[in-house]
């Protein structure tokens, strides 16, 4: 009977030694699961196909918020002045979808490959100074300008 108490203490220490780190990592993993906004699109490209030279042409890019917090596009930039995105400035509710209008100014004949880079409020980590880094999403824009 005298050995029963020390055996229980040893088992309890062993259990705590393995259980506490496991609980810590499980809690950390749960905290990182899909919390916050999440930008999602079927494809990350827009193909204008063939467009006539000398005019502006529009295409629509559709995206949704697959997260559980409002999604906000904080910045949208074309890779050149000929590719201009027009994006919603307000937050997109979880489960909602929205559109970005991309205008291409077809001044030169031939194929084109441009990009539109979106910055969202999705957290992508922290830099060495501890500042938040926000996610960027790149939309490939292509087509051919003809007469």
C-alpha angles and dihedrals in degrees: 000000000000091000095054096078098051090046091055092049090050091050091048092051091049091049092049092045090059102027100053096056090044091052091047093053093043090052091048091050092050091049090055096048113109096314113154133013122332124198112214134174133171091233133008095217141080119203114197089186106197121354131177120253121250101035146080118257129194133212130178125231116197124206138164141206108246092174133088099245130059114282119222128188102214097181139010122187133179118219089239140009091265093066113062125176122206107197137175110270097200130074121278114224120235109278092017127122132212142175137241117205111216116197120198119195105213103207101141128050120239139050121326134198117187136154139223114207118204124196115201137184091255110123112237098178139281132288125231090275091055094251118144117257115209125213122260124204122197122210114200112222119195145156143120128270113218135177 
